[in-house]
Structures are given as C-alpha cells and as structure tokens.
Amino acid sequence: GDAMSGVSWGLSIPDDITLSSWNGTIFGPHGTTFENRIYSLSMICGPRYPDQAPAITFCTQINMSCVDAKGQVKPTWGIMARWQREYTLENILEQLRREMTNSANRKLPQPAEGATYS
C-alpha cells in the first residue's frame, strides 16, 4: 500500500507464492492517543481466504476495544464479523484506523510506545 490513507501493507516473505503472510502498518490518527505512533500488524490469509476472513494480530501493543489481550483483532468486530470475499486487507487496516478515532477508543491510555506482544 502507499500509506497516503494512513495504512500500508506488503508480503512478509517476498517470495511467498501462496500470498498468505502479510505485514500491515497503521499510522495513528491525529487527535487521538494513537497519534504519532506506528502500529505493526501480522495478517495471515488462511487456505479458505478470501471466503474466510484473515487472522489479524497487532505486533505493536495497543489498547482498543476490538483487540484482545494478545493483540488479536476480535472475530466479532465489525468488518471481521460480517466478512465478505470482496473485502481486502486494505479495507481491514482502514477500518481499524477508523476505529482508533471512535469515541470509545480515541482517548484510551496506551501501552508504552514501541512495546510489542511477546
């Protein structure tokens, strides 16, 4: 992706011919506790993708209502819960960035900058 929308993505293994393992990046939106932070994500497209949603996990620690204590985006959240095969990794990243601006998340205290899940 080109990062103009505040998100970018690319293959985590350049010669992955299965196109299953991706890295994502979200740049924290202005006016939120995520501002001036860069969030890294792992996106795994399983054998049933695109009919089944990919597994999305934050590598960078984040405090957000749609992310569990291990950094995994909850399958019950938004776009993941109503997955359609037309949706893309870019759509997920954009929706997560939009979720950061949601009133329930925009002022949540965040883990130390640069902290990652082990």
C-alpha positions in Angstrom: 0.0 0.0 0.0 1.0 3.6 -0.5 0.4 4.9 3.1 -1.5 8.0 1.8 -4.6 6.8 3.7 -2.6 6.2 6.9 -2.2 2.5 6.2 0.2 0.3 4.2 0.8 -3.4 3.7 3.0 -5.9 1.9 4.1 -9.5 1.9 6.1 -10.5 5.0 8.1 -13.0 2.9 8.9 -11.5 -0.6 8.9 -14.9 -2.4 5.7 -16.3 -0.7 3.9 -17.7 -3.7 0.9 -18.6 -1.6 0.4 -14.8 -0.8 -0.7 -15.8 2.7 1.6 -14.0 5.1 1.4 -10.2 5.2 2.6 -7.2 7.2 0.4 -4.2 7.8 1.1 -0.8 9.2 -1.3 1.8 10.6 -0.2 5.3 11.3 -2.1 6.6 14.4 -4.7 9.2 13.5 -4.3 12.9 14.6 -6.3 14.0 17.7 -6.2 10.5 19.3 -4.0 8.8 21.9 -2.6 6.8 18.9 -1.2 10.0 17.2 2.5 9.9 16.2 2.6 6.2 16.7 3.2 3.5 14.1 1.4 0.2 14.6 2.7 -3.1 13.0 0.3 -6.0 12.3 0.6 -9.5 11.1 -2.1 -10.6 8.6 -2.4 -14.3 7.8 -4.7 -15.4 4.9 -5.6 -19.0 5.6 -6.5 -21.6 3.0 -10.1 -20.5 2.9 -9.3 -16.8 2.2 -11.0 -14.8 0.6 -14.1 -16.7 1.6 -13.0 -16.6 5.3 -11.5 -13.5 7.0 -7.8 -13.4 7.6 -6.3 -13.6 11.1 -5.2 -10.1 12.1 -2.8 -9.6 15.0 -1.2 -6.4 16.3 2.6 -6.8 16.8 2.7 -3.4 18.5 0.9 -3.3 21.8 -2.4 -1.4 21.6 -5.4 -0.7 23.9 -8.5 -0.8 21.8 -11.9 -2.4 22.3 -11.7 -4.6 19.2 -8.3 -6.1 20.1 -7.8 -8.8 22.8 -5.0 -9.1 25.4 -2.8 -11.0 22.9 -3.1 -8.4 20.2 -5.6 -10.4 18.1 -8.4 -8.5 16.4 -11.6 -10.0 17.7 -13.5 -12.0 15.1 -16.7 -10.4 16.4 -15.6 -6.9 15.5 -17.1 -5.0 12.6 -15.7 -6.0 9.2 -14.4 -9.3 10.6 -17.9 -10.3 11.9 -19.6 -9.5 8.6 -16.7 -10.7 6.3 -17.4 -10.8 2.5 -14.9 -12.1 -0.1 -14.8 -8.7 -1.8 -13.1 -7.2 1.3 -9.4 -6.7 1.2 -6.5 -6.4 3.7 -6.6 -2.6 2.9 -10.2 -2.5 4.0 -9.4 -4.1 7.3 -6.5 -1.7 8.0 -8.6 1.3 7.1 -11.4 0.1 9.3 -9.0 -0.4 12.2 -7.6 3.1 11.7 -11.2 4.5 11.7 -11.9 2.5 14.9 -9.0 4.4 16.6 -11.0 7.6 16.1 -14.2 6.1 17.6 -15.2 7.8 20.8 -14.8 4.5 22.7 -11.1 4.3 21.7 -9.7 7.7 20.9 -8.7 8.7 24.4 -7.9 5.2 25.9 -4.5 5.2 27.6 -1.9 3.3 25.5 0.9 1.0 26.4 4.5 2.4 26.3 5.5 3.5 22.8 7.2 0.7 21.0 6.0 -2.1 23.3 5.3 -5.3 21.5 3.4 -8.6 22.2 5.7 -11.5 23.1 
